Amino acid sequence: RTAIGVEMGDGVEGIVAVTPPLAYLAICLAQGVSAQLSTLFLVYGTGFAVASFIHVVAIYRKLTRRFPQFFAASPIYERGVWMSRSLRLWLSSTIEACYQYLDVILFGLLMNPAAAGAYFVLTRLANLNATVANAMHVYSTRHLPDLYYRKDEAGLTRMLNIIARVTLVVIGGTSLVLVASGYWLL
């Protein structure tokens, strides 16, 4: 994100990585055939591989454009210090990633894979509203303090109204989608 921007970083991953599995599921749905889990994992992994390749190329281009001698320079660092610090970071990141899905794995062991899948989808759908709330928080913490300390009451009121309306529309829309198609999504 830092090197190539949020749009290129998260945007490409969000579109390129998710499009192949969605296309596969849409084709299966249109043809009335059952989707194969192995094929779904394959197309999802392929989407992530393509997104990762696009990220690497974008970062390479950005680096060579901003710092033409970047790849000609030889790094100077202490490999032992770097490895010990990096190993702890990699380990904590791996544990954190595994922890995100621990509840689904335990649920699957205690119940069955279908129930674990439904639980996984349900928790992700429930997190949509939390994601919207977090996004509004991030946006508002950048703009509201400036308006407040400039004593721009009209701008502050306008900004708060916009945030409230956007939150209402997104959460209301999400709730309507869940009510209308929640059974089908699960």
FIVEXFI-142850 format. One record per residue: x, y, z of N, C-alpha, C, O in turn; residue in three letters. Coordinates in steps of 0.1 Angstrom, whole numbers, plus 2048, in hexadecimal, padded with zeros to 3 digits. Layout:
N
XYZXYZXYZXYZAla/...
END
This chain:
186
8087F480080080080080980C8008058167F9Arg/81380C80881C81880982281B7FC8238277F8Thr/8278117F582F8147E98268177DD82981F7D5Ala/81B80F7DB8138117CF8058167D17FE8187C8Ile/8018197DE7F481F7E17EA8157E47EB8097E0Gly/7E081A7EB7D58117F07CD80B7E47C98007E4Val/7CA8147DA7C28107CE7C98047C77C37FA7C4Glu/7D68057C57DD7FB7BE7E07EF7C77DF7E37C3Met/7E27F17D47E57E67DD7D87DE7E17D77D37DDGly/7CF7E57E87C37DE7EC7B97DC7E07B27D27E0Asp/7B87E67D87AF7E67CD7B17DA7C37A87D37C0Gly/7BE7D97BF7C17CE7B67BF7C07BC7B97B77B6Val/7C37BF7C97C17B27D07B27AF7D17AD7A47CFGlu/7AA7BA7D579C7B87D77947B47CA78A7AD7CBGly/7997B97BF7927B67B37987A97AC7917A07A8Ile/7A57A97AA7AB79F7A27AB7917A97A97877A3Val/7AD7917B77AD7857BE79F77E7BF79E7727C0Ala/7957877C07877827C378077F7B67767777B6Val/7837857AB77C78479F77C775799771770796Thr/78776E79978676079477D75779B775750795Pro/77E7577A977474E7B07667527AE75D74A7ADPro/76375F7AE7557647AB75176079D74575C79CLeu/75976179475675D78675374E78574A74A77FAla/75C74678C75A73878C74C73479274572C78DTyr/74973A79E73C7377A573073C79C72673579CLeu/73274779572774C78D72574378171974077DAla/73073E77B72E73477072872777571F72276EIle/72C72278172671678671771878970F710786Cys/71472478E7067277916FE7287846F2723784Leu/70372F77A6FC73076D6FA7237666F0721760Ala/70471A76870370D7616FB70376A6F86F8765Gln/6F97067766F26FD77F6FA6F17846F56E6787Gly/7076F37847106E87897156EB7967166F779AVal/71A6E179E7206E47AB72E6E97A97366E47A1Ser/7316F27B173F6F77B27486ED7B97446E87C3Ala/7546EB7B475D6E37BB7676EB7C376C6F57BFGln/7686E77D07706EE7D977F6EF7D57856FA7D6Leu/7846E57CF7926E57CA7946EF7BF79E6F67BESer/78A6F07B678B6FA7AB7897087B07907117ACThr/78170A7BA77F7177C078C71C7C77907277C5Leu/7937137CE7A07167D47AA7197C97B27227CBPhe/7AA7127BE7B37147B37B17227AD7BB7297ABLeu/7A57257AA7A37327A47A573E7AD7A97497A9Val/7A273C7BA7A57467C47B47487C67B97537C6Tyr/7BB73D7C67CA73E7C77D07447BB7D974C7BCGly/7CA7417AF7CF7477A37CC7567A37D575E79FThr/7C175A7A87BE7697A97C87707B27CC77B7AFGly/7CB76A7BD7D57707C67E37707C07EA77A7C2Phe/7E67667B87F37657B27F47717A87FF7777A7Ala/7EA7737A07EA77D7967EA78B79D7F2794798Val/7E378D7A87E37997AF7F179C7B57F67A77B5Ala/7F77917BA8057937C080F7967B581879F7B7Ser/80D7907A981679479E8147A279A81E7A9797Phe/8087A77998057B579680B7BE7A08117C979CIle/80B7BA7AD8117C37B88207C37B68267CE7B7His/8267B87B38357B87B28397C07A68437C87A7Val/8327BF79B8357C878F8337D679283C7DF78FVal/8287DA7998267E879C8307ED7A68357F97A4Ala/8347E67B083E7EA7B984C7EC7B28537F57B4Ile/84F7E27A985C7E37A285C7F07998667F7799Tyr/8517F27928507FE78A85180B79285881578EArg/84B80B79D84B8177A685981A7AB85E8257ACLys/86080F7B086D8107B58778157AA87F81E7ADLeu/87680F79F88081379487D82178F88682878AThr/87182579086D83378B87283D796878847792Arg/87083A7A28748447AD8828437B188984D7B4Arg/8888377B18968357B589D82C7AA89E8207ABPhe/8A283379F8A782B7948B38227988B5817792Pro/8BA8257A28C681D7A68C28137B28CB80D7B8Gln/8B68117B58B18097C08B77FB7BF8BC7F67C9Phe/8B57F47B48B97E67B28C87E47B08CD7D97B1Phe/8CF7EF7AD8DD7EE7AC8E57F07B98F07EB7BAAla/8DE7F57C38E47F77D08E47E97D78DB7E17D6Ala/8EF7E77DF8F07DB7E78EC7DF7F58F27E87FBSer/8E37D77FB8DF7DA8098EA7D78138F27CE811Pro/8EA7DF81E8F47DD8298EB7DB8358E47E483AIle/8EB7CF83B8E47CC8478EA7C084E8F27B8848Tyr/8E67BE85A8EB7B28618E17A78608D67A8865Glu/8E579D8598DC7928558D678B8628CA788862Arg/8DE78986C8DA7838788CF78B87F8C5785884Gly/8D17988818C77A08878BB7A087F8B079F885Val/8BC7A28728B07A38698A879686A89C79686BTrp/8AF78A8698A877E86A8A177B877895777877Met/8A777F8828A077D88F89478589088A781895Ser/89579288C88979B88C87F796882873796886Arg/88379387787978F86C87278287086678086ESer/87A77887687476C87A86876E88485E768882Leu/86B77688D86077989785478089184977D894Arg/85678988784B790880844786878837786878Leu/84B77D87084477386883C76987183176686DTrp/84276587C83B75C88582E76288A82475C88ALeu/82F76F88F82377589581977888A80D77688DSer/81D77B87E81377D87380C77086F80076F86DSer/81476586F80E75886C8047538777F974E874Thr/8087558847FF75288F7F275A88E7E7755890Ile/7F476788B7E877088A7DF76C87F7D376C880Glu/7E57688737DC7638687D575686B7CA755868Ala/7DC74D8727D67418767CB7438807C073C880Cys/7CD74C8897C374F8947B675488E7AB752894Tyr/7B775C8837AB76187D7A1756879795758879Gln/7A674A87579E73F87179D73487B797729878Tyr/7A27358877A272B89179472789579171B896Leu/78B73189677E72E89A77772689076F71D893Asp/779729883773721878778713878770709876Val/78571187A78A70487B7856FC8867816F0885Ile/78470289277F6FB89E7706F889C76B6ED89FLeu/76970189675B6FF8937596F388A7506EB88CPhe/7616F28807616E78767646DA87D75E6D0879Gly/76E6DA8867716CE88D7666C98967636BD898Leu/75F6D389D7556CF8A67476CC89F7406C48A4Leu/7456D28947386D088D73B6C888073E6BC881Met/73A6CF87573E6C98687426D485E7406DF861Asn/7496D085374E6DA84A7436E48447466F0843Pro/7376DF84272D6E783C7296F28477276FE843Ala/7276EE8537246F885E72F70286072D70E862Ala/73C6FD85F74770686074771085574A71C857Ala/74470C84874371583D73871F83F73A72B83CGly/72D71B84372272484672572E85172273A850Ala/72C72985B73173286673A73C86173A748864Tyr/74473885974E74185374774C84B74A75884CPhe/73E74884273775283A72F75C84272F768840Val/72875684C72075E85572876985D72477485ELeu/73476586273C76E869742779860743784864Thr/74577585474A77F84A73F789846742795844Arg/73378484472878D84172579784D7227A284BLeu/72679185972479A86572F7A486672C7AF86CAla/73B7A18617467AB8627447B685874C7C0859Asn/73B7B684F73A7C08457377CE84C73C7D8849Leu/72D7CD85572A7DA85C7357DF8657377EB866Asn/73D7D686B7487DA8737537E186A7597EA86EAla/7547DB85E75E7E18547597EF8507627F884FThr/74D7F184E7477FE84A74A80885674E814854Val/74780486274980C86E75881086F75B81C872Ala/76180686D76F80986D77381386277B81C865Asn/76E81185677181A84B76D82984F77483284CAla/76182A85475C83785876483D86376784A863Met/76983586C77283A87777F83F87178384A875His/78583786879283C86279084985A79885285BVal/78584A85378385684B78086285478686C852Tyr/77886085E77486B86677F87086F78087C872Ser/78886787479386B87C79D8748747A587B87AThr/79D8738677A687C85F7A088A85D7A789385DArg/79388B85D78D89785978689F8647868AB865His/78089886E77889E8787818A788277D8B2885Leu/78D8A28867948AB88F7988B88897988C3890Pro/79C8B887C79F8C58757938CE8757958DA878Asp/7888C987277C8D28727788D78807748E2881Leu/77A8CE88A7778D28977808DD89C77C8E78A2Tyr/78D8DC89A7978E589F7978F289779C8FD89CTyr/7928F288B7908FE883783905886780910881Arg/77B8FF88F76E90489376590688775D90F887Lys/7668FD87E75D8FD8727518F48757508E8871Asp/7478FA87C73C8F38807338EE87472E8E3874Glu/7328F686A72B8F285E7318E685772A8DD853Ala/73E8E78567468DC84F7458CF8587448C4852Gly/7468D18657458C586E7378BF86D7368B386DLeu/72D8C786E7208C286D71D8BB85F7188B085FThr/7228C18557218BB8477288AD8477238A3841Arg/7348AD84C73C8A084C73689585473588A850Met/73189986072A88F86871D88A86271A87E863Leu/71689385B70A88E85470D88584870687B846Asn/71888884171C87F83672087183B71C867836Ile/72887184672C86584C72085D85171F85184FIle/71786385770B85C85C7038578506FE84B851Ala/70185E8456FA85A83A70084E8336FA84482FArg/70D84F83171584482B71483783371182D82EVal/71583984071482D84970682784870581B848Thr/6FC8308486EE82B8486EC82483A6E681983ALeu/6F082982F6EE8238226F58158216EF80C81DVal/7028158267098088247047FE82E7027F282AVal/70280183A6FD7F78446EE7F48416EB7E8842Ile/6E67FD83D6D97FA8396D87F182D6D17E782CGly/6E17F48236E27EC8176E67DE81A6E17D4815Gly/6F17DD8226F67D08266EB7C882E6E97BC82BThr/6E47CE8376D97C883E6CE7C38356C97B8836Ser/6CA7CB82B6C07C78216C57BB8196BD7B1817Leu/6D27BB8156D77B080D6D77A38166D3798811Val/6DB7A48226DB79982B6CD79382E6CA78782ELeu/6C379C8306B57988326B07918256A9787826Val/6B379781A6AD79280D6B47868086AD77D803Ala/6C178580A6C87798046D177280E6DA76B80ASer/6CF77481B6D776D8256D775E8246E1758826Gly/6CB7598226C974A8216D17458156D873B816Tyr/6D074C80A6D77487FE6E77497FF6EE7417FBTrp/6EB7548066F97568086FF74B81170B74780FLeu/6F874781B6FC73C8246FB72E81D6FF724823Leu/
END
